[in-house]
Amino acid sequence: MKKRFKPKYNIKKGDSVVVIAGNDKDLAKPRTVKQVLVDEARVIVEGVNMISRHTKPSAQNTKGGIIKKEAPIHISNVMLWDAKEKSGVKVSRERNEDGKSVRISKRSGEVIK
């Protein structure tokens, strides 16, 4: 889906997030973001939305078999984890003294790295 402007999300690869909706919902367990798919508005989160992939034997994979891997979930179903608050938080953006945009927790006011 092509859009005129690329959307900006507050979630990046490597962030700690909590899943707030779906089968893997757990508001107390932070998980790591493996990949952000910006065009589809989806994220791949470690250990969430596991699917089974049945593969035939090939030159690279001589055994074949069933492979478990994560499938993407919508970005609205995750929330950034704030370690200080020990919960998911909403995020605002501000410019620091260098002119770079930083993410700030709305609840604690701390900068999220």
Secondary structure, 3 states (H helix, E strand, C coil): CCCCCCCCCCCCCCCEEEECCCCCCEEEEEEEEEEEECCCCEEEECCCCEEEEEECCCCCCCCCEEEEEECCEEHHHEEEEECCCCEEECEEEEECCCCCEEEEECCCCCEEC
